[in-house]
Amino acid sequence: GALAAGGLADGLSADAGAAADLSARTVAVKVRHPGVARQIFLDFQILKRAARLLRGVPALRGLNLEETLGQFSHTMTSQTDLRVEARHLRRFGRNFRDATQVCAPWPVVGLATEGVLCETFERGEALSLAIRRGCEDNAATCALGVDTYLKMLLRDNFMHSDLHPGNILYRSLLAENGLESESFSRRKRDASGAARAAAVRLVLLDFGIADELPSDVRDRFLTFLFSLARQDGVAAANCLLTWSDAQTCVGAQADGLRADIAKLVDERCALREGSVDIDDVLKRVMTILRARGVAVDAVFASLVVSMCVLVGFATALDENLNLFEVAIAAFLSWSVTGDVAGKLYA
């Protein structure tokens, strides 16, 4: 949708409370493009017909094309209703209400409709610019972003499913506090990693695609990650075989999958050997699944892809990042206390 910033937008009807809420604020107004809902509907009708024609192809059976399209169609259709995004923003805001360094826009009361969303305007610089330019805050920004992702996954079970650098803004709290530029630059140079992390704020945008994972999906995905962390390749493979209720990999192929994943985990997931490249591990897992004809439901594929995207831009911010090691600490905290408290790393 189109996005504009300004004061109270002309042409929007609002009650007195909403108008008062906006009286001293700059807001962003997101407007759905005309006809986009119908266009998406027609596109998916064509794709579903193509999926029905292709379901008899043996090499494509494990992809569950029709089910995948059904889930993706629901996701894209709900994204066109901006009231859904408003609900997502409010839920994320409540989950992170005690956070001082992570936020999202807040929908203005009374000004969220199917086609128009009015929300608080949040300042910041696109994270994609920080990645391209490179700056001394990048490692701290990476630390905060990984913290936020793992807390969404483990603590809240409410995931932003389109979390890429274009949907994240960052800004410096030191600069916002009005410190003079010379003092600001000196403090940034002298700051430790922990102090630098405290000087960064992240703003997450575009919550049209966000959802709570069903409990069984979340449990199966986390069990797979736990198995990787424990370096138990057989358990990880057994978990992968539960990623579809219509599993096509059985018998000798399933045994081969267990052997392949066990070998991969032994070779690539040993922390004692150094940093673990979880992005490379997940991509190799997906290659093995395809080779063994393992059926994978769309929701699990989406989770793997979103984690690979996270690792990709996190590593671009901090090449020394070892997300695998950080994730182990988060898993232990969550499994023991049911919570992910404080900062996971800085």
PyMOL commands that set and color helices and strands:
alter all, ss='L'
color gray80, all
select helices_A, chain A and resi 16-22+36-54+58-63+65-79+82-95+127-133+138-156+165-167+173-176+181-190+193-198+215-229+233-240+252-268+271-273+278-291+298-317+323-337
alter helices_A, ss='H'
color red, helices_A
select strands_A, chain A and resi 2-6+27-31+102-103+107-112+116-120+125-126+159-160+168-172+200-204+210-211
alter strands_A, ss='S'
color yellow, strands_A
deselect
rebuild
show_as cartoon
